């Protein structure tokens, strides 16, 4: 049998209706029979598969009543059992949905439309699997292997992540629905089969919930981390607000927010004296993909736009925005007094710190952060009281962006529901059942799913020092940007999802030297090539002069020998009036006399024709070299403008 594939679950279930235990059971039985090519399978075998492979806790009589009453199956009586197979209609429906609506189909269409290599299909699928895994890991700890069978990859290349994000951003309603349903049904499956007391979802499941916001959530709401992250969180909280869901933050979180902000402002004051923050602000506008959205970047952007003029104004601006957000989004400082024993906080803090150090990104986790997290987690536990193992009874969660914190708290806790919840989990839990019939905002959800690569982008504080270093050798804004682009690319080339191998990163100075040297070498090559072109153009000046002279000679011959006599003959044939003939003859002779070389008329024509030819040459169009025109006229002047005169150089 083919192993259970969570991504195919949306092909067995119908949209968002599969939010109860019975539908989950039916879908799993359908999947089991379908993977056995719709051969007859005994009811007993189906039951054993459900309880042993998928580890569902279900009474056999209840299982039999669910399956035998469903019209998707043909039932063939046996002596001591019943055989099951899918009806031809149901089998056809599933087969058609797999061919038309599986995730693979949408990925293949996306790659074909963008003319991308088909090899990206597996990496996009793997990234989706990992994202699903991260979102359901805290809902089901014992039978995750039955949910996601392929190996979860942790390392992806930059271009793979970019293609994955492009796939999510691609405006395709059917694709968006399919991706959303995968996450939705994975969450439903994880919770319903986790033994945590939920048999059917409804909006009542989330009544009275209180979410405690961590410091990073608050900073993202203020715009630290970029406009996209700010927008997604603001919209998420707004979507929950009208359902009566409460958001708050603890005094410990507020202290950390103010302390972190004060530290950043202190650094910015020093940076204002040592570095060119205005240049950084300009770079953030022209090359936003270069940077990790930190405090320095956020400040430089506001300063470049004239919204703040110094770090003190920046601090006041953020604190003011924070109070405005409190009013607009309805979150506030925790009310009441919940005592958290210092001993308990220290014990949990040590556990979090030690456990996080064993995980990717763990080296960046500080004791201070562990203390704040420990306090907030214990605060949530106090609100929950003893109701920490059943989703219906759980009343509080700690809303955080820290996926690894979710992983730590999900370990070795049996049926206890972790205190932490991710923004994407909050969306997937609340939106389908509490939106009062509103359409799902797929774009908002998919922004939570996107894989971030900001860990490998340049930090604002780094770039400030880089600007100073680069400007020791070049003041060009273009070169400044190019060097930083190359450096950022090199950092990512030696990185994986979790860290940058700094020992492999080419030093910035080496990149500066390489680019400057290359520029100089290119300049030298360009100069040599230009000199060759210039010499060739100068060598052609005598030829151009001679050609234009012969052109004027031809005009002189045509006019003097052919056109004037021919004109007199034509007039003579038209009229016999002696006066008219005499007048035409006199005029023709005067014209002939005036255009002889002695009057210098041809001198002027030759000069103008020469200038026109020189200015329309390829060399002059490329270089706009006025000296080239001067050389041509110098050559002209050496002949005294006489079109029939010969000298030692020209005929």
N, C-alpha and C positions, 0 to 999 in steps of 0.2 A: 504493500500500500504506500502511496505517496504521503509524506509527512504533512501534517496539518499546516496550512499556510494561512496566516492571519490576513494577508492581503486579499485572499479570495473570499473572506467572510462576507464582504459587501456584495458578492455575487450570489450568495445563498440567502441573504436577508434582504428585505425590501426597504431600502432607504432608512429613515430614522424610526420606523415602527418597531424595530426589533429591540425594545428596551425592557423586556421582561424575561423571566427565567424560562418560561415555556418556549418562547421563540428561539432562545439560545440553544435549548436542548434539540429542538427540531432541526435547526441549522447544522448542528454537529452530526446528527444522524444522517441527514441528507449528504453532507460532505463525505462521511464514511462510506456510504453506499455508492455515491458517485465515483469516488476514487477506486472502487472495486468494479468499475465498468458496469454498474447497475446490475450486478449479479445478485441473486437472492441471498440474503444474509439472515440468519436466525435472530430473532428478537433478543434472545439471551446473549448472543455475541455482541449485539449492538449495546446492550446495557453494560456488559463488562468493559467494552471500549470506553464508554462514557465515564465510568467510575474509576477505572484504573489508569487509562491513558490521560484523560483530561482532569481526573481527580475531582469530579463534581460530587457533591454530597446530595444524593437524591434517593429517596425510597423507591424500591423496585416497582411496587404497585402504582405509585404516582407516575413513574417513568412510563409504565405500560399504558396507563390511562391517557397520558399526553400523546404518545406515539400512535396508538391505535385509533384515536379520535381525529387524527389529522388526515386530510384528504390528499396529502402529497404522496402517500404510500399505497402500493398494492399489497394486500395481505393474503398470503397463501397458507392455509391451515396445514399444520403438521400433526403428527401423532401426539407429541408432548410439547409443542411449541408453535410459533408462527414465523414464517419467513417474510421478509420485507424486501421490496424493491420500489424504486421511484416510478410513479406513473409516467407514461411516455410524454405527457404534457409537461410535467415538472422537470423531467430530465432534459427536455428540449429547452425549457426556459433557462435552466442553469447553464446549459451548454452555450446558448446564445449570449447570456450575460457575461460568461467568461471570455468569449470571443470579442465582445463589443465594449465591455465596461471594466475589464481588469486593469490594474495599475500599469501593467506592462504595455497594454495597448496605447494608453495615453502617453506614456514615456516615449514609445516608438514614434508616435505621431509628432510629438514635440521635436524629437531629434531630426526627423525627416524634414519638417517644416523649416527648421533652423539650419539645415544642412550640416549637422554635427555628426561625428562618428558614432556608430551604433555601440561602440565599446563603452560609452557613458551610461548605457542602460543599467548595467549591474551596479555601478557606483551610486547612481541616483536611487535605485532600489535599496541599496545598503544604507544610505543616509536616511531614507524614509524609515527603514526598520529600526535604526538606532534612535531616531526621534520618537517613534512609537514606544520603544522600549523605555526610554527615559520618562515618558509620560505615564506609563502604567506600572513601573517598577515598584512604586509605593502602594499600589492597590492589590498586588498579588505577588507574594514572595516565594511561594512553594512550587507553582506550576507554570512559571514563565516559559520553560522550555517547550511547553505545548502551545504556547501562543506564538512564539517567534522561533522557528527552527533554524534558519540560516545563522551562520556565525556573525556576531555583531562586530563590524570593523570599527576601529577607533581612529585610524589614520587615513586621511584623505588629502589628495593634492589640491592645490589652489584652484586649478581649472575645474576639477570635479565639483568642488563646493560652489564655484560660480555657476556651473551648469545646473546644479541642483536648485540653487536660488532662482535662476532664470525659469526653470520648470515650474516652481511654485508661483512665480510672478506672472507667468503666461496667462493671458486673459481667456480662459476656456471654462465656461460654467460647468460643463459636465465633468471635466477633470477636477475642478475645485470641489465639486460635490463628492466625487469618488474619494479624493484624498481626505476630506473632512470625515466622511463616513467610516473610513478605515480607523481613524483615531477615535471616533465616537464609539464604534462597536468594540474596539479593543478595550476601551475603558469600561464599557458596559460588561463585556465578557470578564474582564479582570475582577471587577467588583462583585458581579453576580456569582461568579464561581469561586470567590475567595473565602466563602464561609463567614462573611462579616455581617450577615443578617439582612441583606437586601435581596429581595426577590423581584421587585419591580420598581422602576424609577418613576418619580413624579415630582412636581415642584415642591411638595410638602417635605421632601427629603432634605431640603436646604433651608427650611424656615428657621429663623433665629440664629443663623450662623454669624460669627464674629471673626473677622480676619485681621491679624496683627501684621502691620507692614514693617519690613526690614529697612535698614538705612539706604541700601542700594535702590530699592523701589522708590523711596522718596526722592533721591537724587535724580533718578531717571524721569520722574514726574516733573522735575524742574528743568529738564533738558540736558542734563549731564549724561552723555551717552548717545546723543543725537536726536534729531527731530522725529525720526521714524519710531524709535523706542518710546519716546515721550508720547507720541500720538497713540500708539497701540495700548499703552497702559492707561492713559486718560480715557480712551473709549471703552476699555474693558471695565473700569470702575464705574463709568457712567451706565453701562449696560446692566450692572449689578445693583446700582443705587436704587432704581425705581422698583426693585423687588424687595426692598427693605433689608438688604444685606449691609451690615455695619463694617466699617473699616476704622482702625485706630492704630496708634503707635505708642510705645512705652516711653517712659522718662529716660530709660537707658538709651534707646534709639535716638531720642531728641538730643541728648548730650553728645552722642557720637556724631550726629549730623553737624551740630554747631562746632564741635572740636575739629572735625575734618575740614569744614569750610574755613575756619579760622587759620588752620595750618596751610591751606591752599592760598589764602589771601596773603599770608606772611611770605610764602614763596614768591607769589606774583609781585610783591613790592620789591623784592630783591631782583627778580627777573627784569622788571621795568628798567632798572639801572644798568644791568649788564647785557641785556639782549634786545634784539629788534622784534618786539611783539607785533608791531604793525605789519612787518613783512610776513610773519606767521599768519596773521589774519588774512592777508591777501592770498597766501597759498591755500588756506582752507576754502576760499571761495573758488579758486581755479582748479584745485586738485583735491577734492574732499575725500576721494578713495584712498589717499595716502595715509590718513591719520586715524588714530584711535581717539574717540571722542572723550577726552578727559577735561578736567577743570581748566587747564591752560588753553586748550583748544576752544572751549566754550567762552572763556574770557576774551580771547583774541578775536573771535568772531563778533561778539557784542561790541568790542572796542572798535573794530574795523567799521562797523555800521554806525558808530557814534552814539550807541545806546548807553555806554558807560565810558568814563574817561580815566578811571584809575581803580585799583583794587578795592579801595574802601567803598566806592560807589557800587562795585560788583557785589560785595558782601551784602550791602543794604538791598540791592536789587533782588538777590536770591531769597533773602529772608522775607522780603515783601511779597515775592511770588509765592513763597511757601504758604503764607497766611491767606493769600488769595485762593490758592488751590484748596486749602482746608475748607474755605467757604463754598467754593464751586463744587467740590467733589464729596463734601460731607464727611471727611475723616477728621479725627481729633485725638488729643492725648487721652490715654486710657483713664477711665473714671473709676473712682473707688480706690481702695488700698489693698493690694494683694501682696502678702509678705513672702519673699523668696529667701529662704535660709542661705546664708553665705556658703555654708559647707556643701549644700546641694549644688549650688551654682559652680563652685570650684571643681567639684567632682565631674559634673557634666562637661564643663569647659575643658578639663584635661582630656576627657574621653574624645570630645570633638576634635581637639587639636591633634591628638595622637592619631586618630583614625583618618583625619583629612591629610595628614602628612604621607600616608600610604597611598593616596590617590593622586591622579594627574592634577596639576595645578596646586597640589598641596603645599608646595614650598612657598606659595604666596599668602597662605593663610596665617594670620597673626594671632598672638595670644589675646590681643584686644578684641579682635573680631570674634574669637571663640567665646570670650566672656559675654559679649553682647548677645550672640546667638544663644548661649546657654540660658541667659536670663529670660529671653523672649520665649524660648521653647518651654521652660518651666512655667512661665506665665500662662501659656496656652494650656499646659497640663492642668494648672489650677482651675482654669475656666471649665475644662472638660470634666474635671473631677474623676469619677470612675468610669465615665462613658467614653472609652477610648478604643473600643473594639467593634463598634457597630455604627455604620455610617448614618443611620437614622438618628442616633443619640449624640453623635459627635457635634459639638457646638462651636468649635474654634479651630482655626488653622493659622500657621505662620506663613504669610505670603512672602516668598523669596525668589530671587533669580538664581540661587546657588543650587545647581543640579546635584553636585556632589554631596551637599548637606542632606539632600533627600536620600541619597544612596546610603550614607552612614546611618541615618535613623531607621532605614528599612531593614538593616541587618539584625538578625537574632532577636526579633521582637514578637515572633509568633503572629497572633492575630491582631496585635495592637496597631492601630492606624497611625502612621507617622504624623508628627505635628506640622511638618512643612508641606507646602503645596506650591507648585509653580504657576505662573500666570497662564500658561497654556492649559494646565490642568483645570484651573479655575474656569477658564472659558469653556472648555469641553464639558465640564460638569454642570455649569449653570445655564449656559445660553440655550440649549435645546429645550429645556423644561421650564424656563422662567422668562421667556421672551414675549409672552402674551401673543403668540402667533406671528411675531415679526420674523422676517426672513433671516436666515443665518448670514452673518457678515463674514463670508469666506475670506475676503482679503485681509480682514483683521486677524482671523485665526491663522492664516498662512504666514503672516508676519512673525508670529510666535514660533512657527516651525522652522523658519529660515535658519540656516547654519551661519553663525557669525564668524568672521575671520579677523576681527579687530585685535585679537591677541597678537597678531603678527604685523599690525600696522604700527606706524611711528607715533610715539607719545609726544604731546606738545612740549614737555620739558626737554625731551631729547632733541627735538627739531630746533629749539632755540640755540642749543650749543652747536648743533650741526651748521646752522646758518652762520654763526661767528667763524667756525672753522673753514667753511667753504669760501667766505668772503675775504679770507686772507690771500686767496689766489685768483678769485674772479668776482666782479661786481655784477655780472650779467644775471638778470632775473631768469632768463631762459636756462642758463647753465645751472643755476641754483636749483631750479625745478627738476632738470634732467638728472642731476646727481642724486637728489633725494628719491626720485623714481627708481633709479637703478639700485640704490641702496635698499629700498623697501623690497624690491623684487628679489634681491640676493638673500635678504633675511627670510623670505618665505621659501625660497628654494631649499634652504637647509633646515626647514621646520617641519613638524608634523602637527597633529591636532592639539597636542598638549604643550609643546615647548619649542623654543628656538635653541638650536645647538650653537651657542654663541662662539665657540671655538672655531666653527666652520664659517662664520660670517666674515666676509672680507672686510677689513678695517675701512672705515669711511675715507681716511686719507688716501688709501690705495685706490679707491674708486675715483676720488677727486683727481689724483695724479693721472690715472688712466684716461679719464674723460678729457682733462685739459691737454694731456699729451696727444691724445687722438685728435683733438680739435686743432692743435698746432700742426700735427702731421697732415691733417686734412687741408689745413690752410696752406701749408707748404705745397702740397700736391696741387691744390686749386691754383696757387700762384704760378707754379710751373706750367700748368695746363693753360692758364690765361696768357702767360708770356708767349707760349707757342702760338696760340690763336692770334695774339696781337701782332707777332712777327709776320705770320702768314698774311694777315690783313694789310700790314704796311707794305709787304712785298707786292701786293696786288694794286697798290695805288698807281704806279706808272701805267699798268695795263688798263685800269679804269680811265685814266687821263687820256691815253691813246685812243681808247674805244669811243669816248665822248667826242674827242677831236674829229675822228673819222665820221661820226654821226653828223656833226655840224658841217663837215666838208661835203657830205652827201646832200645836205639841205642847200648848201651854197650852189652846188652844181645843178640841182633840180630847179632852183629858183632862177639862176642866171642863164642857164643854157636851154632849159626846157619850158618852164612855166611862163616866163615873160614873153619869149618869142611866140609861144603857142597862144598866149592871150591876144597878141596883136593880130595874128592870123584869124582867130575866131571873130574878133571885132570887125576885121576887113570883110569877112564873109557875111556878116550880119548887116553892115551898112556900107554905102559907097560915099557917104558924106565926108569930104576931105577934111573938114574942120574937126569932126569927131575922131577920125583916124589920126590926125595930127596930135590932138589932145591926149589920146590913149598912148600914143608912142612916146610923147614927152613924159607922161606920168610913169610909164614902164621904165624908161631910161633913168629917171630920177630915183626910182626905187632900186634899180640895179646899181646905180652909183652909190646910194646910201648904204648898201649892204656889202660893199667891198671891204677888204681887211683894213684898208686905210682909215675907215671911219670907226673902227673898233666895235661895230654892232655885233658881229659874230663873237667878239671877245666876251661880251655880256651874256649872249646865249650859251656859249660854251661853259662859262663859269657857273651859271645857274643849273645847267644840266649836270655838271660835275658834282655840285653840292647836293642836288637831288639824289643822284646815284649813290654818293657816299652815305648820306643819311638813311637811305633805305637798304643799306647793306646789312647782312646778318650780324656782323661784328658790332656795328654801331647800335643796332637794336638791343644786343645783349649787354653792352658795356656803357653806352651813352658817353663814350670817350670823345670829348670835343677836340682833343689833341689830334685825333685821327683826321678830323675835318681840316684842321690847320695844316697838317702834313700834305693833304691832297691839294689844298690851295697853293701851298708853297711850290709844289711840283708844277702847278698851272702857271704861276707867275714866272717861273724860270723860262717859259716859252714866249713871254711878252704878249700872250693872247693872239698870236698870229697863227691862224689855222693852216696856212700853207707854208709856214716857215719851218725849216729843218734845223736841228742842232745835233750835237754829237751823241745825244742820248736817244732821241726820238726821230722818227721819220715823219 
